[in-house]
Amino acid sequence: MLEVNHVTKKYKKEKACDDVTFFLPEGGIHVLLGPNGAGKSTIMKSIIGFLKYSGEIKINGYNNKSLEAKKIIGYMPEIPSLYANLTVDEHMEFVAKAYRLKDYTDYKNELLERFELADKKKKFGDELSKGMQQKLSLCCALLPKPALLLMDEPMIGLDPHAIKELKKMMHEMKENGQSLFISTHIIDSMDQLWDHAIIMQKGQVKGNVTHEQLQEMNKTLEEVFFEITEGLSGEDMSESAPEEENKEK
Amino acid sequence: MKMLGLALWYMWHTFINGIKRAWKVVAAMIGIFALCLVIGIVVGTVVDKYVDDGETSVSEEEEEENHYVDLATYVPKGDIEFVETEDGLYFIENFVPHNVGNLIISIVVYMLALLFIGLGIMGGAKNGASIFLMPDINFLFPSPNRPQSVLMFRMIGQIGTAMLGGLYIMFQMPNLVGNAGLPIRAAVIMVIAYIVLQLVSKMVSVFTYVAFQNHPKIKKFLSKYGLFVMVLPAIAAVVLKYLLGWGYFDSVNAAFTSTAAISVPFCGWLTASCIYAVEGEMLLSIMMLVVTLVGTGVLMYVTWQIPCDFYEDALASATEIANIQEAAQNVAAGGTNFGVSHEGKADAKKWEKRRNRAVVFDGYEGAKVFFGKTMLNRKRMHPLGGLYSTTCSFYLWMMVGLVGVMKYLANVDDGIVIAIIASVATLMAMFFRSFMNPLQAELSQNFIYMIPEKPSALLGWGMLGQMVDGAIDLIPASIVLGIGIGDPLLTVLLYLLFVSMHLFFGMTALVVNLVVANYLPIYISNMLQSLIRAIPFLPVAVIFIIGISSTNYVVPLLICIAINVAASMLAFWPCPYHLHKGKR
């Protein structure tokens, strides 16, 4: 699904990402973890195509900046930013037109209903609270039904009902064979959801584990995270089991 | 084409929603417009009577012959004198061209076009990717569209905004027709030409960014000297012709109205359109406008074809804008840079040096801190102890150019003529540069609402700081003007007029941004400010022209200054109440 090969991104002389390589198989919920400044946002933005970098990123075999790849990928930013003079409904229409979607009205209304925005269709972007902006941002990301959805801290600012709906949505997407790649600080929020985790630190991939692997090791994701980032474990977890299986395929 | 449809859809909804949200403001604007119309008619009638009484009659024959001629071959009808120089060259003295009005129009339109296009080049080279907003990054950049299509989306939005923003020039039509004596057809064409010029300027800005995105050295050069790149060739053409013995008016004519001059893309075409309209050649005039629009379309197409990868630049720029907007709406970001990082920018070292200069607030307490902040930031940010700012440089070099050309090229000896032209140019420049809220930085911080001082004191000291800041910026230019006109008293009065006008423009920007909701689209905010400014501006302009043309200019200029100050106080009057009410 997603191949990131030897991606390096420099800001002046500082490397935000240093020779990052990993593979995400199709389907499942993949989590990107790391402390502040680890390079998570940089790699996410590189995958979306916002940044110039050295290396290669492919989505289903297509270059990530190609139109074919962009038809597959969706993005939910960490900080929602909406057009001040477009209403909630108009934001969804805008995304539908940008993605050239057809027969999207029912799904649009379903999303607005699920995330409690149906009664706020006529509200303008700058009249919404932060939480509502986040919900609208999520609805806009989900509307094109992307095969790979990148989400940067999706649960920040959401109320409990919205978090519950989002988790439910994530399960549904996983059941449908869609892939999610989620960057987050809050490990607890992804508990019981994730299938595969990539742990970054100082611009490098330090850990790459699946849920099954951790269960075999009898460890939690949090424990592994702290072992890697605080250097408590001598074990090298940067190789990915799914990566090797994917290569063989 | 799909992106064109999306852009038009977006512009339409944004515009309609902006009107819906601000219908009270729109209603107020219509009321103010009606008031301006009444004032304009009254003032215009008074001026007409004054001018008619003073004017000598012009023969009908001469009026009928008001058509454009090539000065190089024109045979004058008045007194002429041929003079032989050492080199054997001949030039004509005491020559008053029959169509000097047309020549003035040509120069003004041409220079205005060069100015706007030059500024467009500078803007594009400096921060061309800043046309994108953060929502564009989040919604459009990941979408399955070519970067060129995304660029076209924003370009169309920018063009629409620029053209709508240029609409306020139509309020000048009564001046063009009534006071300047232009035919209505010419005034209409000039308004259209001005709007088209806004479009051209935006397109040139985007083209510059896209074309030179991978050439940082050229970008840096154009970001600093783009304006000179446009203006200097025109001035050089005048100087060259003059040195070849063509005479003053012939040289200027060759540079601005000759066939070669009007063939220059955009500048020449728009100038030709205006002159043809004045001459009554409407078909040619409209044709030149169409040629300009076609040229703009070609430029847009060429821009769209250039491969570009501007997403990273746009992301950085949009993030900066979003940070500033968030600071303005919510939490105090602190400092003078609103938490904006200059890291990675070409002038990062300069900002670092400035940041490290200590700022001491001794002597500024209570509400005076806002005055002190402006003064101390000036000292920190600009050379010569804060005396020589970028704005100061702009006015100074503009004045040097104007006075230099008038005194030494056009050989204008009459100080009053220099004073009128230089003052009008300075006031126009001040008008266009002053739409931003001068207290934006202060009002974006929460603590202005928390300081235990009267709202009138908080805003008053803040505005006083801005006024002094502007007054310092105008000193060098005023000194140059004084050298040009040779009348110290008139120079001082003009300087005070500029300062009072700067204060008034600042107050209108403050009152519109503070009193009216801040969700207004920028062009509606600018139009509202233009309307409010027009109310005292009209009588001030008339009194200024009448006063300065007479022998006793002191009283009229003092009246103008008094009107500006009174209008400023009136504009300021509701502001403390709205500050006290709190943020919207």
Chai-1 contact restraints between the chains, C-beta under 6 A:
chainA,res_idxA,chainB,res_idxB,connection_type,confidence,min_distance_angstrom,max_distance_angstrom,comment,restraint_id
A,Y11,B,G344,contact,1.0,0.0,6.0,A-B,restraint_1
A,K12,B,G344,contact,1.0,0.0,6.0,A-B,restraint_2
A,I48,B,P142,contact,1.0,0.0,6.0,A-B,restraint_3
A,F50,B,Y311,contact,1.0,0.0,6.0,A-B,restraint_4
A,F50,B,L315,contact,1.0,0.0,6.0,A-B,restraint_5
A,L51,B,E312,contact,1.0,0.0,6.0,A-B,restraint_6
A,K52,B,E312,contact,1.0,0.0,6.0,A-B,restraint_7
A,L67,B,P144,contact,1.0,0.0,6.0,A-B,restraint_8
A,K70,B,P144,contact,1.0,0.0,6.0,A-B,restraint_9
A,K71,B,P144,contact,1.0,0.0,6.0,A-B,restraint_10
A,Y75,B,P142,contact,1.0,0.0,6.0,A-B,restraint_11
A,P77,B,N138,contact,1.0,0.0,6.0,A-B,restraint_12
A,S81,B,M134,contact,1.0,0.0,6.0,A-B,restraint_13
A,S81,B,P135,contact,1.0,0.0,6.0,A-B,restraint_14
A,S81,B,N138,contact,1.0,0.0,6.0,A-B,restraint_15
A,S81,B,A322,contact,1.0,0.0,6.0,A-B,restraint_16
A,L82,B,P135,contact,1.0,0.0,6.0,A-B,restraint_17
A,Y83,B,P135,contact,1.0,0.0,6.0,A-B,restraint_18
A,A84,B,Y519,contact,1.0,0.0,6.0,A-B,restraint_19
A,N85,B,T14,contact,1.0,0.0,6.0,A-B,restraint_20
A,N85,B,N17,contact,1.0,0.0,6.0,A-B,restraint_21
A,N85,B,G18,contact,1.0,0.0,6.0,A-B,restraint_22
A,E90,B,H13,contact,1.0,0.0,6.0,A-B,restraint_23
A,V95,B,F139,contact,1.0,0.0,6.0,A-B,restraint_24
A,K97,B,L6,contact,1.0,0.0,6.0,A-B,restraint_25
A,A98,B,L140,contact,1.0,0.0,6.0,A-B,restraint_26
A,A98,B,S143,contact,1.0,0.0,6.0,A-B,restraint_27
A,Y99,B,S143,contact,1.0,0.0,6.0,A-B,restraint_28
